[in-house]
């Protein structure tokens, strides 16, 4: 359940979503703009996601690790479901 705790923290999923959409590693400021969050919160979440080996940091910026990429296989169906659910709720 540690994973659910991590993903349930404010902005964790948004950060993963933005990294999954990026074609290349995102520098901190670009990720901050994309996720529409403040630097302190982004720093905290990136630290947690890096410690969980889901996000990597290189000289080019932040990207999903191999583990993070494998996580997408589970998150993308949730995004599909959410889109269909939102359309029905209109």
N, CA, C and O atoms as a MOPAC input file, in Angstrom:
PM7 MOZYME 1SCF
protein

 N      0.80400 1    -1.19100 1     0.00000 1
 C      0.00000 1     0.00000 1     0.00000 1
 C      0.85200 1     1.26100 1     0.00000 1
 O      0.32000 1     2.36600 1    -0.11300 1
 N      2.16100 1     1.11200 1     0.12500 1
 C      3.03300 1     2.28200 1     0.09400 1
 C      2.90100 1     3.02000 1    -1.23800 1
 O      2.97100 1     4.24900 1    -1.27800 1
 N      2.71100 1     2.27800 1    -2.32000 1
 C      2.55600 1     2.91300 1    -3.63200 1
 C      1.30500 1     3.78500 1    -3.66600 1
 O      1.34100 1     4.90400 1    -4.17800 1
 N      0.20200 1     3.27900 1    -3.12600 1
 C     -1.02800 1     4.08000 1    -3.11500 1
 C     -0.86600 1     5.32900 1    -2.26900 1
 O     -1.42100 1     6.37800 1    -2.59400 1
 N     -0.11300 1     5.22300 1    -1.19100 1
 C      0.16700 1     6.40100 1    -0.36900 1
 C      0.95200 1     7.42200 1    -1.17800 1
 O      0.62300 1     8.60900 1    -1.16000 1
 N      1.97200 1     6.98300 1    -1.87900 1
 C      2.79500 1     7.87900 1    -2.68200 1
 C      1.97700 1     8.52500 1    -3.80300 1
 O      2.05200 1     9.73700 1    -4.00500 1
 N      1.20900 1     7.73500 1    -4.51900 1
 C      0.44500 1     8.26900 1    -5.64900 1
 C     -0.73300 1     9.12500 1    -5.19300 1
 O     -1.22600 1     9.96100 1    -5.95000 1
 N     -1.17600 1     8.92000 1    -3.97700 1
 C     -2.28200 1     9.70200 1    -3.44600 1
 C     -1.86700 1    11.06600 1    -2.92400 1
 O     -2.72000 1    11.88600 1    -2.58600 1
 N     -0.58300 1    11.31300 1    -2.85600 1
 C     -0.11300 1    12.61800 1    -2.37800 1
 C     -0.35600 1    13.67000 1    -3.45200 1
 O     -0.27000 1    13.40900 1    -4.65100 1
 N     -0.65900 1    14.85600 1    -2.97500 1
 C     -1.01000 1    15.96500 1    -3.85700 1
 C      0.04300 1    16.16200 1    -4.94000 1
 O      1.22900 1    16.30500 1    -4.64200 1
 N     -0.38700 1    16.16900 1    -6.18300 1
 C      0.39400 1    16.42700 1    -7.38900 1
 C      1.28000 1    15.27300 1    -7.84700 1
 O      1.92700 1    15.39800 1    -8.88700 1
 N      1.33900 1    14.17600 1    -7.13400 1
 C      2.19000 1    13.05800 1    -7.57900 1
 C      1.76500 1    12.54800 1    -8.94100 1
 O      2.59500 1    12.40600 1    -9.84000 1
 N      0.47900 1    12.27000 1    -9.10200 1
 C      0.00500 1    11.73700 1   -10.38100 1
 C      0.14200 1    12.76400 1   -11.49400 1
 O      0.43500 1    12.40800 1   -12.63500 1
 N     -0.06700 1    14.03100 1   -11.17100 1
 C      0.08200 1    15.07800 1   -12.19800 1
 C      1.52000 1    15.13400 1   -12.69200 1
 O      1.75700 1    15.27500 1   -13.89100 1
 N      2.46900 1    15.02700 1   -11.79300 1
 C      3.88200 1    15.04200 1   -12.18300 1
 C      4.19000 1    13.83600 1   -13.07100 1
 O      4.85000 1    13.97600 1   -14.10100 1
 N      3.71900 1    12.66900 1   -12.68100 1
 C      3.93000 1    11.47000 1   -13.50300 1
 C      3.28000 1    11.63300 1   -14.87100 1
 O      3.85100 1    11.24200 1   -15.88900 1
 N      2.09000 1    12.20800 1   -14.89000 1
 C      1.37500 1    12.42300 1   -16.15300 1
 C      2.18500 1    13.33400 1   -17.07300 1
 O      2.36400 1    13.03200 1   -18.25300 1
 N      2.66800 1    14.44000 1   -16.53200 1
 C      3.44100 1    15.37500 1   -17.35300 1
 C      4.72700 1    14.73800 1   -17.85900 1
 O      5.11100 1    14.95300 1   -19.00900 1
 N      5.38800 1    13.96800 1   -17.02800 1
 C      6.60500 1    13.29100 1   -17.47800 1
 C      6.29500 1    12.23800 1   -18.53500 1
 O      7.09700 1    12.01700 1   -19.44100 1
 N      5.14800 1    11.59200 1   -18.42800 1
 C      4.78200 1    10.56600 1   -19.41900 1
 C      4.48600 1    11.18800 1   -20.78000 1
 O      4.66500 1    10.53700 1   -21.80900 1
 N      4.04100 1    12.42600 1   -20.79300 1
 C      3.70300 1    13.11000 1   -22.04500 1
 C      4.91500 1    13.76200 1   -22.69400 1
 O      4.88400 1    14.07700 1   -23.88400 1
 N      5.97100 1    13.96500 1   -21.93500 1
 C      7.16100 1    14.64800 1   -22.44400 1
 C      7.93300 1    13.74800 1   -23.41100 1
 O      8.05300 1    12.54200 1   -23.19800 1
 N      8.43800 1    14.34300 1   -24.44700 1
 C      9.21900 1    13.59800 1   -25.44200 1
 C     10.69300 1    13.49500 1   -25.03300 1
 O     11.44400 1    12.69100 1   -25.58500 1
 N     11.09300 1    14.31600 1   -24.06300 1
 C     12.47200 1    14.34600 1   -23.58100 1
 C     12.42700 1    14.71900 1   -22.10600 1
 O     11.39000 1    15.17000 1   -21.61900 1
 N     13.52600 1    14.54000 1   -21.38900 1
 C     13.54000 1    14.95900 1   -19.98400 1
 C     13.15100 1    16.42400 1   -19.83500 1
 O     13.50100 1    17.25800 1   -20.66900 1
 N     12.43100 1    16.72400 1   -18.77600 1
 C     11.97000 1    18.09000 1   -18.52700 1
 C     12.82200 1    18.74900 1   -17.45100 1
 O     12.98500 1    18.19600 1   -16.36300 1
 N     13.36500 1    19.92300 1   -17.74500 1
 C     14.04000 1    20.68000 1   -16.69300 1
 C     13.03000 1    21.06400 1   -15.60700 1
 O     11.82200 1    21.06500 1   -15.84500 1
 N     13.52600 1    21.38200 1   -14.43800 1
 C     12.66400 1    21.67500 1   -13.29500 1
 C     11.60200 1    22.72300 1   -13.62300 1
 O     10.41900 1    22.50900 1   -13.36000 1
 N     12.01400 1    23.84300 1   -14.19000 1
 C     11.05900 1    24.92900 1   -14.45900 1
 C     10.01300 1    24.52300 1   -15.49300 1
 O      8.84600 1    24.89500 1   -15.37100 1
 N     10.41300 1    23.77600 1   -16.49300 1
 C      9.46000 1    23.31400 1   -17.49600 1
 C      8.44400 1    22.35900 1   -16.86000 1
 O      7.25400 1    22.42300 1   -17.16700 1
 N      8.90900 1    21.48800 1   -15.98400 1
 C      8.00800 1    20.57200 1   -15.29000 1
 C      7.09400 1    21.34500 1   -14.34800 1
 O      5.90900 1    21.03200 1   -14.23600 1
 N      7.63400 1    22.34200 1   -13.67600 1
 C      6.81800 1    23.17100 1   -12.78600 1
 C      5.71100 1    23.86600 1   -13.57400 1
 O      4.56500 1    23.89600 1   -13.12700 1
 N      6.03500 1    24.42400 1   -14.73700 1
 C      5.03100 1    25.08200 1   -15.57200 1
 C      3.99200 1    24.07900 1   -16.07600 1
 O      2.79300 1    24.35700 1   -16.05100 1
 N      4.44900 1    22.92900 1   -16.52800 1
 C      3.52800 1    21.91800 1   -17.06100 1
 C      2.57900 1    21.40100 1   -15.98600 1
 O      1.38900 1    21.21500 1   -16.24100 1
 N      3.10100 1    21.16900 1   -14.78800 1
 C      2.28900 1    20.62600 1   -13.70000 1
 C      1.51000 1    21.70900 1   -12.95800 1
 O      0.64000 1    21.41100 1   -12.14000 1
 N      1.83000 1    22.96400 1   -13.25100 1
 C      1.14100 1    24.09600 1   -12.62300 1
 C      1.17200 1    24.00100 1   -11.09700 1
 O      0.13900 1    24.07600 1   -10.43300 1
 N      2.37400 1    23.83600 1   -10.56300 1
 C      2.54700 1    23.71500 1    -9.12300 1
 C      3.66600 1    24.63700 1    -8.65200 1
 O      4.36700 1    25.24400 1    -9.46200 1
 N      3.82200 1    24.73100 1    -7.36100 1
 C      4.85900 1    25.60700 1    -6.82500 1
 C      6.16900 1    24.83000 1    -6.65000 1
 O      6.15300 1    23.60400 1    -6.55100 1
 N      7.29800 1    25.54000 1    -6.61100 1
 C      8.59200 1    24.84500 1    -6.56100 1
 C      8.81400 1    24.00400 1    -5.31000 1
 O      9.44200 1    22.94800 1    -5.38900 1
 N      8.32000 1    24.44200 1    -4.17300 1
 C      8.53800 1    23.67600 1    -2.93900 1
 C      7.83000 1    22.32900 1    -3.00300 1
 O      8.41500 1    21.30000 1    -2.66600 1
 N      6.57700 1    22.33400 1    -3.43300 1
 C      5.82800 1    21.08500 1    -3.54100 1
 C      6.43300 1    20.18000 1    -4.61300 1
 O      6.55900 1    18.97200 1    -4.41200 1
 N      6.80400 1    20.76000 1    -5.73800 1
 C      7.40700 1    19.96600 1    -6.80800 1
 C      8.70400 1    19.32100 1    -6.32900 1
 O      8.94800 1    18.14500 1    -6.59600 1
 N      9.52800 1    20.07900 1    -5.63000 1
 C     10.77500 1    19.53000 1    -5.08800 1
 C     10.50900 1    18.34900 1    -4.16900 1
 O     11.18400 1    17.32300 1    -4.25500 1
 N      9.52700 1    18.49400 1    -3.29300 1
 C      9.18800 1    17.42100 1    -2.35400 1
 C      8.73100 1    16.17600 1    -3.09500 1
 O      9.20300 1    15.07400 1    -2.81400 1
 N      7.81200 1    16.34700 1    -4.04200 1
 C      7.29500 1    15.18100 1    -4.77400 1
 C      8.38700 1    14.53900 1    -5.62000 1
 O      8.47600 1    13.31200 1    -5.67500 1
 N      9.21200 1    15.33400 1    -6.27300 1
 C     10.29000 1    14.75100 1    -7.07800 1
 C     11.25100 1    13.96100 1    -6.21400 1
 O     11.72600 1    12.90100 1    -6.62000 1
 N     11.54100 1    14.46400 1    -5.03300 1
 C     12.41800 1    13.73200 1    -4.11300 1
 C     11.79900 1    12.37800 1    -3.76200 1
 O     12.48400 1    11.35500 1    -3.77500 1
 N     10.51800 1    12.37700 1    -3.45300 1
 C      9.82700 1    11.12400 1    -3.09600 1
 C      9.78600 1    10.16200 1    -4.28000 1
 O     10.01900 1     8.96500 1    -4.11800 1
 N      9.49100 1    10.68100 1    -5.45900 1
 C      9.40600 1     9.83000 1    -6.64900 1
 C     10.78500 1     9.30500 1    -7.05800 1
 O     10.89900 1     8.19300 1    -7.57300 1
 N     11.81100 1    10.08800 1    -6.83400 1
 C     13.17300 1     9.61600 1    -7.10500 1
 C     13.57700 1     8.54500 1    -6.10400 1
 O     14.18800 1     7.54600 1    -6.48300 1
 N     13.24600 1     8.73700 1    -4.83300 1
 C     13.56100 1     7.72600 1    -3.81800 1
 C     12.83400 1     6.41800 1    -4.09500 1
 O     13.33100 1     5.34200 1    -3.76100 1
 N     11.66000 1     6.51000 1    -4.70400 1
 C     10.89100 1     5.31200 1    -5.06200 1
 C     11.35300 1     4.71900 1    -6.39000 1
 O     10.80300 1     3.71700 1    -6.84700 1
 N     12.36000 1     5.33100 1    -7.00900 1
 C     12.93200 1     4.86700 1    -8.28200 1
 C     11.93300 1     4.91900 1    -9.42500 1
 O     12.00900 1     4.11200 1   -10.35200 1
 N     11.00700 1     5.85100 1    -9.37000 1
 C     10.01200 1     6.01200 1   -10.43200 1
 C     10.41800 1     7.13400 1   -11.37400 1
 O     10.07500 1     7.11800 1   -12.55600 1
 N     11.15000 1     8.10800 1   -10.84600 1
 C     11.61800 1     9.24900 1   -11.62700 1
 C     13.13900 1     9.30800 1   -11.52700 1
 O     13.72500 1     9.02400 1   -10.48200 1
 N     13.75700 1     9.68000 1   -12.63600 1
 C     15.21200 1     9.85300 1   -12.70600 1
 C     15.53200 1    11.31800 1   -12.96200 1
 O     14.73500 1    12.04800 1   -13.55300 1
 N     16.69600 1    11.73200 1   -12.51600 1
 C     17.17200 1    13.07800 1   -12.81700 1
 C     18.52600 1    12.98200 1   -13.48100 1
 O     19.41800 1    12.27800 1   -13.00800 1
 N     18.67100 1    13.70100 1   -14.58400 1
 C     19.95100 1    13.76200 1   -15.28600 1
 C     20.25700 1    15.23000 1   -15.54400 1
 O     19.49900 1    16.11000 1   -15.13500 1
 N     21.34900 1    15.48800 1   -16.20900 1
 C     21.69700 1    16.86000 1   -16.55100 1
 C     20.66400 1    17.52500 1   -17.44600 1
 O     20.58000 1    18.75200 1   -17.50200 1
 N     19.87700 1    16.71200 1   -18.15000 1
 C     18.85300 1    17.24100 1   -19.05500 1
 C     17.53400 1    17.53400 1   -18.35100 1
 O     16.71000 1    18.28500 1   -18.87200 1
 N     17.32600 1    16.95300 1   -17.18100 1
 C     16.07800 1    17.17900 1   -16.46100 1
 C     15.53100 1    15.89300 1   -15.86800 1
 O     16.26900 1    14.94600 1   -15.59800 1
 N     14.22300 1    15.88400 1   -15.67200 1
 C     13.54000 1    14.76300 1   -15.02900 1
 C     12.80800 1    13.92600 1   -16.07900 1
 O     12.26300 1    14.44800 1   -17.05200 1
 N     12.81300 1    12.61700 1   -15.85000 1
 C     12.14000 1    11.67300 1   -16.74600 1
 C     11.69100 1    10.46900 1   -15.93000 1
 O     12.15900 1    10.23900 1   -14.81500 1
 N     10.78400 1     9.71900 1   -16.50800 1
 C     10.37200 1     8.47400 1   -15.87100 1
 C     11.49500 1     7.45300 1   -15.98400 1
 O     12.16700 1     7.36300 1   -17.01200 1
 N     11.68700 1     6.70000 1   -14.93200 1
 C     12.64900 1     5.59600 1   -14.96300 1
 C     12.00000 1     4.42300 1   -15.69500 1
 O     10.85300 1     4.51000 1   -16.13300 1
 N     12.73400 1     3.34500 1   -15.81900 1
 C     12.15900 1     2.12800 1   -16.40800 1
 C     10.96400 1     1.66800 1   -15.56700 1
 O      9.94100 1     1.24100 1   -16.10200 1
 N     11.11100 1     1.76300 1   -14.25900 1
 C     10.01000 1     1.39500 1   -13.34800 1
 C      8.82000 1     2.33300 1   -13.54400 1
 O      7.66800 1     1.90000 1   -13.52500 1
 N      9.11000 1     3.61700 1   -13.73200 1
 C      8.05000 1     4.59500 1   -13.98200 1
 C      7.32600 1     4.32600 1   -15.28900 1
 O      6.10500 1     4.45700 1   -15.37300 1
 N      8.08500 1     3.95000 1   -16.30200 1
 C      7.47000 1     3.60300 1   -17.59200 1
 C      6.55700 1     2.38500 1   -17.44400 1
 O      5.48100 1     2.33900 1   -18.03900 1
 N      6.98300 1     1.40800 1   -16.65800 1
 C      6.14200 1     0.21900 1   -16.47400 1
 C      4.87700 1     0.56100 1   -15.69300 1
 O      3.83700 1    -0.07000 1   -15.88000 1
 N      4.96900 1     1.55100 1   -14.82500 1
 C      3.80100 1     2.00800 1   -14.08200 1
 C      2.72600 1     2.55400 1   -15.01300 1
 O      1.53600 1     2.42600 1   -14.72700 1
 N      3.13200 1     3.15800 1   -16.12000 1
 C      2.16700 1     3.72700 1   -17.06700 1
 C      1.18500 1     2.68700 1   -17.59800 1
 O      0.04400 1     3.01400 1   -17.92400 1
 N      1.62800 1     1.44600 1   -17.68300 1
 C      0.74000 1     0.38200 1   -18.16400 1
 C     -0.49700 1     0.25900 1   -17.28700 1
 O     -1.54800 1    -0.19400 1   -17.73900 1
 N     -0.36200 1     0.66800 1   -16.02600 1
 C     -1.48200 1     0.59800 1   -15.09600 1
 C     -2.22700 1     1.92200 1   -15.00300 1
 O     -3.43600 1     1.94100 1   -14.77000 1
 N     -1.51200 1     3.02800 1   -15.18600 1
 C     -2.14300 1     4.33900 1   -15.05100 1
 C     -2.93900 1     4.74400 1   -16.30000 1
 O     -3.96900 1     5.40800 1   -16.18300 1
 N     -2.47700 1     4.35600 1   -17.47600 1
 C     -3.16700 1     4.76000 1   -18.69200 1
 C     -4.59000 1     4.21300 1   -18.77700 1
 O     -5.48400 1     4.94400 1   -19.20400 1
 N     -4.83900 1     2.96200 1   -18.39100 1
 C     -6.23500 1     2.51200 1   -18.37600 1
 C     -7.09700 1     3.33200 1   -17.40100 1
 O     -8.27900 1     3.55500 1   -17.66200 1
 N     -6.52500 1     3.77000 1   -16.30700 1
 C     -7.25600 1     4.62300 1   -15.36700 1
 C     -7.59800 1     5.95400 1   -16.02600 1
 O     -8.70300 1     6.46800 1   -15.85400 1
 N     -6.66000 1     6.50900 1   -16.77600 1
 C     -6.92500 1     7.77100 1   -17.49000 1
 C     -8.03200 1     7.57300 1   -18.52100 1
 O     -8.89100 1     8.44100 1   -18.67400 1
 N     -8.02500 1     6.44700 1   -19.22700 1
 C     -9.09200 1     6.15200 1   -20.19700 1
 C    -10.44300 1     6.05600 1   -19.50100 1
 O    -11.43600 1     6.61500 1   -19.96600 1
 N    -10.46800 1     5.34600 1   -18.39000 1
 C    -11.70900 1     5.21200 1   -17.62600 1
 C    -12.20200 1     6.58000 1   -17.16100 1
 O    -13.39000 1     6.88300 1   -17.27600 1
 N    -11.30200 1     7.40300 1   -16.64100 1
 C    -11.67700 1     8.72500 1   -16.13700 1
 C    -12.25800 1     9.60000 1   -17.23300 1
 O    -13.20200 1    10.35300 1   -16.99400 1
 N    -11.70200 1     9.50600 1   -18.43400 1
 C    -12.21500 1    10.28500 1   -19.56000 1
 C    -13.62900 1     9.85600 1   -19.90700 1
 O    -14.49700 1    10.70200 1   -20.12100 1
 N    -13.87500 1     8.54900 1   -19.96600 1
 C    -15.22300 1     8.04600 1   -20.26600 1
 C    -16.19700 1     8.42800 1   -19.15100 1
 O    -17.33500 1     8.81200 1   -19.42100 1
 N    -15.75700 1     8.32300 1   -17.92500 1
 C    -16.59700 1     8.67500 1   -16.78400 1
 C    -16.97500 1    10.15400 1   -16.81300 1
 O    -18.12100 1    10.51200 1   -16.54200 1
 N    -16.00200 1    11.01700 1   -17.14500 1
 C    -16.26300 1    12.45200 1   -17.19900 1
 C    -17.26000 1    12.78100 1   -18.31200 1
 O    -18.10600 1    13.66100 1   -18.15200 1
 N    -17.15700 1    12.07500 1   -19.43500 1
 C    -18.09700 1    12.31300 1   -20.54600 1
 C    -19.51400 1    11.90700 1   -20.14700 1
 O    -20.47400 1    12.58100 1   -20.52000 1
 N    -19.65700 1    10.83500 1   -19.40900 1
 C    -20.98000 1    10.38800 1   -18.95700 1
 C    -21.56300 1    11.33800 1   -17.91400 1
 O    -22.78200 1    11.46000 1   -17.79000 1
 N    -20.69700 1    12.00200 1   -17.17300 1
 C    -21.14400 1    12.87900 1   -16.09200 1
 C    -21.61100 1    14.23300 1   -16.58100 1
 O    -22.13100 1    15.02300 1   -15.79200 1
 N    -21.44200 1    14.52100 1   -17.85200 1
 C    -21.84900 1    15.83300 1   -18.39600 1
 C    -23.34300 1    15.96200 1   -18.48500 1
 O    -23.84900 1    16.99700 1   -18.91800 1

